[in-house]
Amino acid sequence: MTGIETIIKIAGVGLLAAIINSILDKSDKRELSTFVTLTALVIVLVMVITMVADLLGTVKSLFNLF
Amino acid sequence: MEIIKVIGIAVLGMVCAGILKDVKPSLAAFAGIVTGIVILVSIVDELRYIVDQFVKIASIANVQDTMLLSILKIIGIGYCAEFTANLTDDYGVPSIGKKVLLAGKILILMLALPIVSSIIISISEIIK
């Protein structure tokens, strides 16, 4: 059951980035919105990479693919 | 029942991916990928049990260890390649996934060759 909160975390990061972008657009600081999108992507990518590493680690130990 | 748990996780992931698709499309693919990983992690215990039973049956039928190990390795490689191919499909670049599948097939063939050759050698000895 571990990992369900990661899915919701990713949705949260996406929503937050969208809200911050719309705020930045309203206060016409459009150049900052690219950085917000970039940081959101990096955060989510780090989360996903660690999960993929765990999964492939278990598969490697399961089928002893050394 | 485990299947109910899996369905629950899948529905949750589907909803999150749907929300993200119109809010921030680049993150929607990640939601799908993470849902897949969570579902597989919840199935790993059953898979471990199956592999242990497989090894036990093989030791009863006194299959040589090398053959059993390469069979397990083939299953593992096939699964990892399939997982990566789905990953790249989700992100919209299926051509990379196909290359990974090709590499997986080649590696599986390399592992399967010793088994095939040993079978052929034993058959030729019987014919002599």
N, CA and C atoms of all chains as a GROMACS GRO file, in nm:
protein
  582
    1MET      N    1   0.083  -0.120   0.000
    1MET     CA    2   0.000   0.000   0.000
    1MET      C    3   0.087   0.126   0.000
    2THR      N    4   0.220   0.104  -0.003
    2THR     CA    5   0.303   0.225  -0.002
    2THR      C    6   0.299   0.288  -0.141
    3GLY      N    7   0.305   0.418  -0.148
    3GLY     CA    8   0.319   0.483  -0.277
    3GLY      C    9   0.193   0.551  -0.324
    4ILE      N   10   0.077   0.520  -0.262
    4ILE     CA   11  -0.046   0.585  -0.309
    4ILE      C   12  -0.034   0.735  -0.287
    5GLU      N   13   0.032   0.773  -0.173
    5GLU     CA   14   0.038   0.916  -0.148
    5GLU      C   15   0.123   0.985  -0.255
    6THR      N   16   0.214   0.908  -0.320
    6THR     CA   17   0.295   0.972  -0.424
    6THR      C   18   0.208   1.017  -0.540
    7ILE      N   19   0.108   0.935  -0.574
    7ILE     CA   20   0.021   0.972  -0.687
    7ILE      C   21  -0.047   1.104  -0.656
    8ILE      N   22  -0.100   1.113  -0.532
    8ILE     CA   23  -0.174   1.235  -0.496
    8ILE      C   24  -0.077   1.352  -0.487
    9LYS      N   25   0.048   1.324  -0.443
    9LYS     CA   26   0.147   1.432  -0.435
    9LYS      C   27   0.173   1.488  -0.574
   10ILE      N   28   0.185   1.400  -0.674
   10ILE     CA   29   0.212   1.447  -0.810
   10ILE      C   30   0.097   1.534  -0.858
   11ALA      N   31  -0.026   1.489  -0.831
   11ALA     CA   32  -0.141   1.571  -0.873
   11ALA      C   33  -0.135   1.707  -0.804
   12GLY      N   34  -0.096   1.705  -0.673
   12GLY     CA   35  -0.089   1.832  -0.600
   12GLY      C   36   0.014   1.926  -0.659
   13VAL      N   37   0.132   1.871  -0.691
   13VAL     CA   38   0.238   1.956  -0.747
   13VAL      C   39   0.191   2.015  -0.878
   14GLY      N   40   0.125   1.934  -0.961
   14GLY     CA   41   0.076   1.984  -1.089
   14GLY      C   42  -0.024   2.097  -1.071
   15LEU      N   43  -0.119   2.076  -0.981
   15LEU     CA   44  -0.221   2.180  -0.959
   15LEU      C   45  -0.157   2.306  -0.907
   16LEU      N   46  -0.064   2.288  -0.811
   16LEU     CA   47   0.001   2.406  -0.751
   16LEU      C   48   0.074   2.484  -0.860
   17ALA      N   49   0.148   2.412  -0.946
   17ALA     CA   50   0.222   2.482  -1.050
   17ALA      C   51   0.126   2.558  -1.141
   18ALA      N   52   0.012   2.496  -1.173
   18ALA     CA   53  -0.083   2.564  -1.261
   18ALA      C   54  -0.136   2.690  -1.193
   19ILE      N   55  -0.167   2.680  -1.063
   19ILE     CA   56  -0.222   2.798  -0.993
   19ILE      C   57  -0.118   2.908  -0.989
   20ILE      N   58   0.007   2.872  -0.956
   20ILE     CA   59   0.111   2.975  -0.947
   20ILE      C   60   0.131   3.040  -1.082
   21ASN      N   61   0.124   2.957  -1.190
   21ASN     CA   62   0.142   3.016  -1.322
   21ASN      C   63   0.033   3.116  -1.352
   22SER      N   64  -0.093   3.080  -1.316
   22SER     CA   65  -0.201   3.175  -1.349
   22SER      C   66  -0.184   3.303  -1.268
   23ILE      N   67  -0.136   3.290  -1.141
   23ILE     CA   68  -0.113   3.411  -1.061
   23ILE      C   69  -0.007   3.497  -1.127
   24LEU      N   70   0.101   3.430  -1.170
   24LEU     CA   71   0.211   3.507  -1.232
   24LEU      C   72   0.160   3.575  -1.359
   25ASP      N   73   0.071   3.503  -1.436
   25ASP     CA   74   0.022   3.568  -1.559
   25ASP      C   75  -0.057   3.694  -1.524
   26LYS      N   76  -0.141   3.681  -1.417
   26LYS     CA   77  -0.225   3.797  -1.384
   26LYS      C   78  -0.137   3.917  -1.350
   27SER      N   79  -0.025   3.892  -1.275
   27SER     CA   80   0.057   4.007  -1.234
   27SER      C   81   0.167   4.030  -1.336
   28ASP      N   82   0.140   4.001  -1.461
   28ASP     CA   83   0.227   4.000  -1.580
   28ASP      C   84   0.373   3.986  -1.543
   29LYS      N   85   0.406   3.875  -1.479
   29LYS     CA   86   0.548   3.835  -1.463
   29LYS      C   87   0.561   3.704  -1.539
   30ARG      N   88   0.535   3.712  -1.670
   30ARG     CA   89   0.523   3.590  -1.748
   30ARG      C   90   0.653   3.512  -1.755
   31GLU      N   91   0.768   3.582  -1.741
   31GLU     CA   92   0.895   3.508  -1.760
   31GLU      C   93   0.919   3.413  -1.643
   32LEU      N   94   0.854   3.437  -1.526
   32LEU     CA   95   0.880   3.348  -1.411
   32LEU      C   96   0.806   3.216  -1.426
   33SER      N   97   0.699   3.215  -1.508
   33SER     CA   98   0.616   3.093  -1.512
   33SER      C   99   0.696   2.976  -1.570
   34THR      N  100   0.793   3.004  -1.659
   34THR     CA  101   0.871   2.890  -1.711
   34THR      C  102   0.951   2.826  -1.598
   35PHE      N  103   1.003   2.908  -1.504
   35PHE     CA  104   1.081   2.848  -1.395
   35PHE      C  105   0.990   2.766  -1.305
   36VAL      N  106   0.867   2.814  -1.284
   36VAL     CA  107   0.776   2.738  -1.197
   36VAL      C  108   0.747   2.602  -1.261
   37THR      N  109   0.721   2.604  -1.394
   37THR     CA  110   0.694   2.476  -1.461
   37THR      C  111   0.815   2.385  -1.450
   38LEU      N  112   0.934   2.443  -1.468
   38LEU     CA  113   1.055   2.360  -1.462
   38LEU      C  114   1.072   2.297  -1.326
   39THR      N  115   1.052   2.376  -1.218
   39THR     CA  116   1.073   2.318  -1.085
   39THR      C  117   0.968   2.211  -1.058
   40ALA      N  118   0.844   2.234  -1.102
   40ALA     CA  119   0.741   2.130  -1.080
   40ALA      C  120   0.784   2.001  -1.149
   41LEU      N  121   0.834   2.015  -1.273
   41LEU     CA  122   0.875   1.895  -1.347
   41LEU      C  123   0.988   1.825  -1.275
   42VAL      N  124   1.086   1.901  -1.222
   42VAL     CA  125   1.201   1.839  -1.158
   42VAL      C  126   1.156   1.766  -1.031
   43ILE      N  127   1.067   1.828  -0.954
   43ILE     CA  128   1.021   1.763  -0.830
   43ILE      C  129   0.956   1.630  -0.862
   44VAL      N  130   0.865   1.633  -0.962
   44VAL     CA  131   0.792   1.510  -0.996
   44VAL      C  132   0.889   1.406  -1.050
   45LEU      N  133   0.987   1.454  -1.130
   45LEU     CA  134   1.081   1.359  -1.190
   45LEU      C  135   1.161   1.288  -1.083
   46VAL      N  136   1.205   1.362  -0.980
   46VAL     CA  137   1.283   1.299  -0.873
   46VAL      C  138   1.199   1.193  -0.804
   47MET      N  139   1.071   1.227  -0.778
   47MET     CA  140   0.982   1.129  -0.712
   47MET      C  141   0.971   1.003  -0.797
   48VAL      N  142   0.948   1.022  -0.928
   48VAL     CA  143   0.924   0.906  -1.015
   48VAL      C  144   1.051   0.823  -1.027
   49ILE      N  145   1.167   0.892  -1.038
   49ILE     CA  146   1.292   0.816  -1.057
   49ILE      C  147   1.317   0.727  -0.937
   50THR      N  148   1.296   0.778  -0.815
   50THR     CA  149   1.323   0.692  -0.698
   50THR      C  150   1.228   0.573  -0.698
   51MET      N  151   1.103   0.594  -0.739
   51MET     CA  152   1.010   0.480  -0.738
   51MET      C  153   1.049   0.378  -0.843
   52VAL      N  154   1.089   0.423  -0.962
   52VAL     CA  155   1.130   0.328  -1.066
   52VAL      C  156   1.252   0.252  -1.019
   53ALA      N  157   1.346   0.322  -0.950
   53ALA     CA  158   1.467   0.253  -0.903
   53ALA      C  159   1.428   0.144  -0.803
   54ASP      N  160   1.335   0.175  -0.712
   54ASP     CA  161   1.293   0.071  -0.616
   54ASP      C  162   1.234  -0.049  -0.688
   55LEU      N  163   1.144  -0.020  -0.785
   55LEU     CA  164   1.075  -0.131  -0.852
   55LEU      C  165   1.176  -0.219  -0.924
   56LEU      N  166   1.267  -0.155  -1.002
   56LEU     CA  167   1.363  -0.237  -1.077
   56LEU      C  168   1.456  -0.310  -0.981
   57GLY      N  169   1.484  -0.250  -0.863
   57GLY     CA  170   1.567  -0.321  -0.765
   57GLY      C  171   1.498  -0.447  -0.717
   58THR      N  172   1.368  -0.437  -0.686
   58THR     CA  173   1.297  -0.558  -0.640
   58THR      C  174   1.290  -0.661  -0.752
   59VAL      N  175   1.265  -0.616  -0.875
   59VAL     CA  176   1.259  -0.714  -0.985
   59VAL      C  177   1.394  -0.782  -1.000
   60LYS      N  178   1.504  -0.702  -0.985
   60LYS     CA  179   1.637  -0.762  -1.003
   60LYS      C  180   1.661  -0.866  -0.895
   61SER      N  181   1.621  -0.832  -0.770
   61SER     CA  182   1.647  -0.930  -0.664
   61SER      C  183   1.553  -1.049  -0.677
   62LEU      N  184   1.435  -1.027  -0.731
   62LEU     CA  185   1.337  -1.136  -0.741
   62LEU      C  186   1.384  -1.240  -0.842
   63PHE      N  187   1.424  -1.194  -0.962
   63PHE     CA  188   1.461  -1.289  -1.065
   63PHE      C  189   1.612  -1.309  -1.070
   64ASN      N  190   1.683  -1.270  -0.965
   64ASN     CA  191   1.830  -1.265  -0.953
   64ASN      C  192   1.896  -1.238  -1.088
   65LEU      N  193   1.870  -1.119  -1.140
   65LEU     CA  194   1.922  -1.074  -1.270
   65LEU      C  195   2.058  -1.012  -1.255
   66PHE      N  196   2.147  -1.064  -1.164
   66PHE     CA  197   2.271  -0.986  -1.143
   66PHE      C  198   2.364  -0.993  -1.262
   67MET      N  199  -0.980  -0.917  -0.087
   67MET     CA  200  -0.933  -0.959  -0.219
   67MET      C  201  -0.836  -0.853  -0.272
   68GLU      N  202  -0.722  -0.901  -0.320
   68GLU     CA  203  -0.620  -0.805  -0.367
   68GLU      C  204  -0.669  -0.730  -0.492
   69ILE      N  205  -0.753  -0.796  -0.571
   69ILE     CA  206  -0.789  -0.731  -0.699
   69ILE      C  207  -0.867  -0.603  -0.670
   70ILE      N  208  -0.945  -0.601  -0.561
   70ILE     CA  209  -1.020  -0.479  -0.530
   70ILE      C  210  -0.922  -0.367  -0.499
   71LYS      N  211  -0.814  -0.402  -0.426
   71LYS     CA  212  -0.714  -0.300  -0.392
   71LYS      C  213  -0.652  -0.245  -0.521
   72VAL      N  214  -0.620  -0.334  -0.612
   72VAL     CA  215  -0.556  -0.290  -0.737
   72VAL      C  216  -0.650  -0.199  -0.814
   73ILE      N  217  -0.778  -0.236  -0.818
   73ILE     CA  218  -0.875  -0.153  -0.892
   73ILE      C  219  -0.884  -0.016  -0.827
   74GLY      N  220  -0.882  -0.013  -0.691
   74GLY     CA  221  -0.890   0.116  -0.624
   74GLY      C  222  -0.774   0.205  -0.661
   75ILE      N  223  -0.652   0.148  -0.660
   75ILE     CA  224  -0.535   0.227  -0.695
   75ILE      C  225  -0.546   0.275  -0.838
   76ALA      N  226  -0.593   0.188  -0.927
   76ALA     CA  227  -0.601   0.226  -1.069
   76ALA      C  228  -0.699   0.342  -1.088
   77VAL      N  229  -0.815   0.334  -1.018
   77VAL     CA  230  -0.913   0.443  -1.034
   77VAL      C  231  -0.854   0.573  -0.981
   78LEU      N  232  -0.784   0.565  -0.866
   78LEU     CA  233  -0.724   0.686  -0.810
   78LEU      C  234  -0.625   0.745  -0.909
   79GLY      N  235  -0.539   0.661  -0.966
   79GLY     CA  236  -0.438   0.710  -1.061
   79GLY      C  237  -0.504   0.769  -1.183
   80MET      N  238  -0.611   0.703  -1.228
   80MET     CA  239  -0.680   0.753  -1.348
   80MET      C  240  -0.735   0.893  -1.324
   81VAL      N  241  -0.796   0.912  -1.204
   81VAL     CA  242  -0.854   1.044  -1.175
   81VAL      C  243  -0.743   1.148  -1.171
   82CYS      N  244  -0.631   1.115  -1.101
   82CYS     CA  245  -0.522   1.214  -1.091
   82CYS      C  246  -0.467   1.246  -1.229
   83ALA      N  247  -0.449   1.143  -1.313
   83ALA     CA  248  -0.395   1.169  -1.447
   83ALA      C  249  -0.493   1.255  -1.526
   84GLY      N  250  -0.624   1.228  -1.508
   84GLY     CA  251  -0.724   1.307  -1.581
   84GLY      C  252  -0.717   1.452  -1.541
   85ILE      N  253  -0.707   1.475  -1.407
   85ILE     CA  254  -0.701   1.614  -1.360
   85ILE      C  255  -0.578   1.681  -1.418
   86LEU      N  256  -0.465   1.609  -1.414
   86LEU     CA  257  -0.340   1.672  -1.456
   86LEU      C  258  -0.339   1.696  -1.605
   87LYS      N  259  -0.417   1.615  -1.682
   87LYS     CA  260  -0.406   1.625  -1.828
   87LYS      C  261  -0.445   1.764  -1.875
   88ASP      N  262  -0.552   1.824  -1.817
   88ASP     CA  263  -0.589   1.957  -1.869
   88ASP      C  264  -0.523   2.069  -1.788
   89VAL      N  265  -0.471   2.036  -1.667
   89VAL     CA  266  -0.408   2.143  -1.590
   89VAL      C  267  -0.263   2.155  -1.631
   90LYS      N  268  -0.191   2.042  -1.630
   90LYS     CA  269  -0.046   2.048  -1.660
   90LYS      C  270  -0.014   1.921  -1.740
   91PRO      N  271  -0.033   1.922  -1.874
   91PRO     CA  272  -0.026   1.795  -1.950
   91PRO      C  273   0.107   1.724  -1.935
   92SER      N  274   0.218   1.796  -1.911
   92SER     CA  275   0.347   1.723  -1.910
   92SER      C  276   0.354   1.631  -1.789
   93LEU      N  277   0.278   1.659  -1.681
   93LEU     CA  278   0.288   1.575  -1.561
   93LEU      C  279   0.190   1.460  -1.565
   94ALA      N  280   0.097   1.463  -1.661
   94ALA     CA  281  -0.006   1.358  -1.662
   94ALA      C  282   0.059   1.221  -1.684
   95ALA      N  283   0.161   1.217  -1.771
   95ALA     CA  284   0.223   1.086  -1.798
   95ALA      C  285   0.284   1.030  -1.671
   96PHE      N  286   0.342   1.120  -1.587
   96PHE     CA  287   0.406   1.069  -1.466
   96PHE      C  288   0.303   1.007  -1.373
   97ALA      N  289   0.182   1.066  -1.367
   97ALA     CA  290   0.081   1.008  -1.279
   97ALA      C  291   0.051   0.865  -1.322
   98GLY      N  292   0.040   0.843  -1.455
   98GLY     CA  293   0.012   0.708  -1.502
   98GLY      C  294   0.126   0.613  -1.468
   99ILE      N  295   0.249   0.662  -1.486
   99ILE     CA  296   0.364   0.574  -1.458
   99ILE      C  297   0.367   0.535  -1.311
  100VAL      N  298   0.343   0.634  -1.222
  100VAL     CA  299   0.352   0.604  -1.079
  100VAL      C  300   0.240   0.509  -1.039
  101THR      N  301   0.121   0.526  -1.101
  101THR     CA  302   0.013   0.431  -1.068
  101THR      C  303   0.054   0.290  -1.104
  102GLY      N  304   0.116   0.274  -1.223
  102GLY     CA  305   0.160   0.140  -1.263
  102GLY      C  306   0.257   0.083  -1.162
  103ILE      N  307   0.352   0.168  -1.117
  103ILE     CA  308   0.453   0.118  -1.023
  103ILE      C  309   0.387   0.076  -0.892
  104VAL      N  310   0.292   0.156  -0.843
  104VAL     CA  311   0.229   0.123  -0.714
  104VAL      C  312   0.155  -0.009  -0.726
  105ILE      N  313   0.087  -0.029  -0.841
  105ILE     CA  314   0.012  -0.155  -0.856
  105ILE      C  315   0.110  -0.272  -0.856
  106LEU      N  316   0.223  -0.257  -0.926
  106LEU     CA  317   0.317  -0.370  -0.933
  106LEU      C  318   0.380  -0.395  -0.798
  107VAL      N  319   0.412  -0.289  -0.722
  107VAL     CA  320   0.473  -0.310  -0.591
  107VAL      C  321   0.377  -0.385  -0.502
  108SER      N  322   0.245  -0.360  -0.517
  108SER     CA  323   0.150  -0.430  -0.430
  108SER      C  324   0.139  -0.576  -0.470
  109ILE      N  325   0.186  -0.614  -0.592
  109ILE     CA  326   0.173  -0.754  -0.637
  109ILE      C  327   0.301  -0.831  -0.610
  110VAL      N  328   0.410  -0.762  -0.568
  110VAL     CA  329   0.542  -0.827  -0.563
  110VAL      C  330   0.539  -0.946  -0.467
  111ASP      N  331   0.462  -0.937  -0.355
  111ASP     CA  332   0.465  -1.051  -0.260
  111ASP      C  333   0.415  -1.178  -0.329
  112GLU      N  334   0.305  -1.166  -0.402
  112GLU     CA  335   0.254  -1.288  -0.469
  112GLU      C  336   0.357  -1.340  -0.568
  113LEU      N  337   0.421  -1.245  -0.640
  113LEU     CA  338   0.520  -1.288  -0.741
  113LEU      C  339   0.635  -1.361  -0.672
  114ARG      N  340   0.678  -1.308  -0.555
  114ARG     CA  341   0.789  -1.374  -0.483
  114ARG      C  342   0.748  -1.516  -0.445
  115TYR      N  343   0.624  -1.532  -0.400
  115TYR     CA  344   0.577  -1.666  -0.362
  115TYR      C  345   0.579  -1.760  -0.483
  116ILE      N  346   0.534  -1.707  -0.598
  116ILE     CA  347   0.530  -1.792  -0.719
  116ILE      C  348   0.671  -1.834  -0.756
  117VAL      N  349   0.766  -1.742  -0.749
  117VAL     CA  350   0.904  -1.776  -0.789
  117VAL      C  351   0.960  -1.882  -0.694
  118ASP      N  352   0.931  -1.866  -0.562
  118ASP     CA  353   0.981  -1.968  -0.468
  118ASP      C  354   0.922  -2.105  -0.503
  119GLN      N  355   0.791  -2.111  -0.529
  119GLN     CA  356   0.731  -2.241  -0.563
  119GLN      C  357   0.796  -2.296  -0.690
  120PHE      N  358   0.823  -2.206  -0.785
  120PHE     CA  359   0.883  -2.249  -0.912
  120PHE      C  360   1.017  -2.316  -0.884
  121VAL      N  361   1.097  -2.251  -0.796
  121VAL     CA  362   1.229  -2.309  -0.765
  121VAL      C  363   1.212  -2.443  -0.696
  122LYS      N  364   1.113  -2.452  -0.605
  122LYS     CA  365   1.093  -2.578  -0.532
  122LYS      C  366   1.056  -2.690  -0.630
  123ILE      N  367   0.964  -2.662  -0.721
  123ILE     CA  368   0.922  -2.765  -0.817
  123ILE      C  369   1.041  -2.807  -0.902
  124ALA      N  370   1.122  -2.706  -0.941
  124ALA     CA  371   1.237  -2.740  -1.027
  124ALA      C  372   1.335  -2.828  -0.949
  125SER      N  373   1.354  -2.799  -0.819
  125SER     CA  374   1.451  -2.883  -0.746
  125SER      C  375   1.396  -3.025  -0.730
  126ILE      N  376   1.264  -3.040  -0.718
  126ILE     CA  377   1.208  -3.176  -0.708
  126ILE      C  378   1.232  -3.249  -0.840
  127ALA      N  379   1.207  -3.182  -0.954
  127ALA     CA  380   1.225  -3.247  -1.085
  127ALA      C  381   1.371  -3.246  -1.124
  128ASN      N  382   1.461  -3.220  -1.029
  128ASN     CA  383   1.607  -3.208  -1.045
  128ASN      C  384   1.647  -3.150  -1.181
  129VAL      N  385   1.590  -3.033  -1.211
  129VAL     CA  386   1.637  -2.958  -1.329
  129VAL      C  387   1.769  -2.891  -1.288
  130GLN      N  388   1.870  -2.886  -1.383
  130GLN     CA  389   1.997  -2.824  -1.344
  130GLN      C  390   1.973  -2.678  -1.309
  131ASP      N  391   2.057  -2.628  -1.215
  131ASP     CA  392   2.036  -2.491  -1.167
  131ASP      C  393   2.056  -2.390  -1.279
  132THR      N  394   2.156  -2.414  -1.364
  132THR     CA  395   2.185  -2.312  -1.466
  132THR      C  396   2.062  -2.289  -1.554
  133MET      N  397   1.994  -2.400  -1.589
  133MET     CA  398   1.879  -2.384  -1.678
  133MET      C  399   1.770  -2.304  -1.607
  134LEU      N  400   1.747  -2.338  -1.482
  134LEU     CA  401   1.639  -2.270  -1.408
  134LEU      C  402   1.672  -2.122  -1.395
  135LEU      N  403   1.802  -2.093  -1.363
  135LEU     CA  404   1.840  -1.953  -1.344
  135LEU      C  405   1.817  -1.875  -1.472
  136SER      N  406   1.855  -1.934  -1.587
  136SER     CA  407   1.839  -1.854  -1.709
  136SER      C  408   1.692  -1.839  -1.743
  137ILE      N  409   1.609  -1.936  -1.707
  137ILE     CA  410   1.465  -1.917  -1.733
  137ILE      C  411   1.415  -1.798  -1.652
  138LEU      N  412   1.454  -1.793  -1.525
  138LEU     CA  413   1.409  -1.682  -1.440
  138LEU      C  414   1.461  -1.550  -1.495
  139LYS      N  415   1.590  -1.552  -1.540
  139LYS     CA  416   1.648  -1.430  -1.595
  139LYS      C  417   1.570  -1.384  -1.718
  140ILE      N  418   1.532  -1.480  -1.802
  140ILE     CA  419   1.458  -1.444  -1.924
  140ILE      C  420   1.327  -1.376  -1.886
  141ILE      N  421   1.259  -1.433  -1.785
  141ILE     CA  422   1.132  -1.372  -1.743
  141ILE      C  423   1.157  -1.230  -1.694
  142GLY      N  424   1.264  -1.214  -1.614
  142GLY     CA  425   1.294  -1.080  -1.560
  142GLY      C  426   1.324  -0.980  -1.669
  143ILE      N  427   1.410  -1.021  -1.765
  143ILE     CA  428   1.446  -0.927  -1.873
  143ILE      C  429   1.322  -0.891  -1.953
  144GLY      N  430   1.240  -0.994  -1.985
  144GLY     CA  431   1.120  -0.966  -2.063
  144GLY      C  432   1.031  -0.865  -1.992
  145TYR      N  433   1.019  -0.885  -1.860
  145TYR     CA  434   0.931  -0.794  -1.787
  145TYR      C  435   0.987  -0.653  -1.784
  146CYS      N  436   1.118  -0.639  -1.758
  146CYS     CA  437   1.174  -0.503  -1.750
  146CYS      C  438   1.159  -0.432  -1.884
  147ALA      N  439   1.186  -0.504  -1.995
  147ALA     CA  440   1.175  -0.439  -2.127
  147ALA      C  441   1.030  -0.395  -2.150
  148GLU      N  442   0.936  -0.481  -2.113
  148GLU     CA  443   0.795  -0.446  -2.132
  148GLU      C  444   0.760  -0.322  -2.052
  149PHE      N  445   0.811  -0.315  -1.929
  149PHE     CA  446   0.780  -0.201  -1.843
  149PHE      C  447   0.834  -0.072  -1.905
  150THR      N  448   0.958  -0.076  -1.955
  150THR     CA  449   1.016   0.044  -2.014
  150THR      C  450   0.942   0.085  -2.139
  151ALA      N  451   0.900  -0.016  -2.218
  151ALA     CA  452   0.827   0.017  -2.342
  151ALA      C  453   0.697   0.089  -2.305
  152ASN      N  454   0.626   0.040  -2.203
  152ASN     CA  455   0.502   0.110  -2.164
  152ASN      C  456   0.534   0.249  -2.114
  153LEU      N  457   0.646   0.260  -2.039
  153LEU     CA  458   0.686   0.392  -1.988
  153LEU      C  459   0.700   0.491  -2.103
  154THR      N  460   0.773   0.451  -2.207
  154THR     CA  461   0.797   0.545  -2.318
  154THR      C  462   0.668   0.570  -2.395
  155ASP      N  463   0.580   0.468  -2.402
  155ASP     CA  464   0.451   0.492  -2.470
  155ASP      C  465   0.374   0.600  -2.397
  156ASP      N  466   0.371   0.589  -2.262
  156ASP     CA  467   0.295   0.690  -2.186
  156ASP      C  468   0.347   0.828  -2.215
  157TYR      N  469   0.478   0.841  -2.232
  157TYR     CA  470   0.534   0.974  -2.246
  157TYR      C  471   0.530   1.020  -2.392
  158GLY      N  472   0.480   0.934  -2.484
  158GLY     CA  473   0.458   0.981  -2.619
  158GLY      C  474   0.574   0.958  -2.714
  159VAL      N  475   0.671   0.873  -2.676
  159VAL     CA  476   0.782   0.844  -2.769
  159VAL      C  477   0.790   0.692  -2.785
  160PRO      N  478   0.694   0.631  -2.857
  160PRO     CA  479   0.695   0.484  -2.864
  160PRO      C  480   0.817   0.428  -2.936
  161SER      N  481   0.886   0.508  -3.020
  161SER     CA  482   0.997   0.449  -3.096
  161SER      C  483   1.108   0.404  -3.000
  162ILE      N  484   1.132   0.480  -2.893
  162ILE     CA  485   1.237   0.438  -2.798
  162ILE      C  486   1.197   0.305  -2.735
  163GLY      N  487   1.068   0.292  -2.701
  163GLY     CA  488   1.022   0.168  -2.639
  163GLY      C  489   1.046   0.049  -2.729
  164LYS      N  490   1.025   0.069  -2.861
  164LYS     CA  491   1.044  -0.045  -2.952
  164LYS      C  492   1.191  -0.084  -2.956
  165LYS      N  493   1.280   0.017  -2.947
  165LYS     CA  494   1.424  -0.020  -2.945
  165LYS      C  495   1.455  -0.101  -2.821
  166VAL      N  496   1.396  -0.063  -2.708
  166VAL     CA  497   1.423  -0.136  -2.584
  166VAL      C  498   1.372  -0.279  -2.597
  167LEU      N  499   1.254  -0.295  -2.661
  167LEU     CA  500   1.201  -0.430  -2.679
  167LEU      C  501   1.294  -0.513  -2.766
  168LEU      N  502   1.349  -0.450  -2.872
  168LEU     CA  503   1.442  -0.523  -2.959
  168LEU      C  504   1.563  -0.568  -2.879
  169ALA      N  505   1.618  -0.478  -2.798
  169ALA     CA  506   1.736  -0.517  -2.718
  169ALA      C  507   1.699  -0.629  -2.623
  170GLY      N  508   1.578  -0.623  -2.565
  170GLY     CA  509   1.536  -0.730  -2.474
  170GLY      C  510   1.529  -0.862  -2.545
  171LYS      N  511   1.475  -0.862  -2.669
  171LYS     CA  512   1.465  -0.989  -2.742
  171LYS      C  513   1.604  -1.046  -2.766
  172ILE      N  514   1.699  -0.956  -2.806
  172ILE     CA  515   1.834  -1.006  -2.834
  172ILE      C  516   1.894  -1.067  -2.708
  173LEU      N  517   1.876  -1.000  -2.593
  173LEU     CA  518   1.935  -1.054  -2.469
  173LEU      C  519   1.872  -1.187  -2.433
  174ILE      N  520   1.739  -1.198  -2.456
  174ILE     CA  521   1.672  -1.324  -2.422
  174ILE      C  522   1.725  -1.434  -2.511
  175LEU      N  523   1.745  -1.400  -2.640
  175LEU     CA  524   1.797  -1.503  -2.731
  175LEU      C  525   1.934  -1.549  -2.684
  176MET      N  526   2.016  -1.450  -2.640
  176MET     CA  527   2.150  -1.487  -2.596
  176MET      C  528   2.143  -1.582  -2.477
  177LEU      N  529   2.045  -1.560  -2.389
  177LEU     CA  530   2.034  -1.647  -2.272
  177LEU      C  531   1.980  -1.783  -2.310
  178ALA      N  532   1.896  -1.786  -2.416
  178ALA     CA  533   1.829  -1.912  -2.448
  178ALA      C  534   1.919  -2.005  -2.527
  179LEU      N  535   2.023  -1.949  -2.592
  179LEU     CA  536   2.106  -2.034  -2.680
  179LEU      C  537   2.168  -2.152  -2.606
  180PRO      N  538   2.232  -2.137  -2.488
  180PRO     CA  539   2.290  -2.255  -2.424
  180PRO      C  540   2.189  -2.366  -2.404
  181ILE      N  541   2.066  -2.329  -2.366
  181ILE     CA  542   1.966  -2.434  -2.341
  181ILE      C  543   1.938  -2.509  -2.471
  182VAL      N  544   1.916  -2.432  -2.579
  182VAL     CA  545   1.882  -2.496  -2.707
  182VAL      C  546   1.997  -2.586  -2.751
  183SER      N  547   2.120  -2.535  -2.735
  183SER     CA  548   2.233  -2.618  -2.783
  183SER      C  549   2.243  -2.745  -2.698
  184SER      N  550   2.219  -2.732  -2.565
  184SER     CA  551   2.232  -2.855  -2.485
  184SER      C  552   2.125  -2.956  -2.526
  185ILE      N  553   2.005  -2.907  -2.560
  185ILE     CA  554   1.900  -3.001  -2.604
  185ILE      C  555   1.943  -3.070  -2.732
  186ILE      N  556   1.995  -2.990  -2.826
  186ILE     CA  557   2.033  -3.050  -2.955
  186ILE      C  558   2.144  -3.151  -2.935
  187ILE      N  559   2.241  -3.117  -2.847
  187ILE     CA  560   2.352  -3.212  -2.824
  187ILE      C  561   2.297  -3.341  -2.766
  188SER      N  562   2.207  -3.330  -2.667
  188SER     CA  563   2.157  -3.455  -2.607
  188SER      C  564   2.080  -3.536  -2.710
  189ILE      N  565   2.004  -3.468  -2.799
  189ILE     CA  566   1.929  -3.543  -2.901
  189ILE      C  567   2.025  -3.615  -2.993
  190SER      N  568   2.132  -3.543  -3.034
  190SER     CA  569   2.224  -3.609  -3.130
  190SER      C  570   2.289  -3.730  -3.064
  191GLU      N  571   2.315  -3.722  -2.930
  191GLU     CA  572   2.375  -3.840  -2.866
  191GLU      C  573   2.277  -3.956  -2.869
  192ILE      N  574   2.147  -3.926  -2.846
  192ILE     CA  575   2.049  -4.035  -2.846
  192ILE      C  576   2.045  -4.101  -2.983
  193ILE      N  577   2.050  -4.016  -3.090
  193ILE     CA  578   2.038  -4.073  -3.226
  193ILE      C  579   2.156  -4.163  -3.256
  194LYS      N  580   2.276  -4.127  -3.200
  194LYS     CA  581   2.395  -4.207  -3.239
  194LYS      C  582   2.378  -4.353  -3.203
   0.00000   0.00000   0.00000
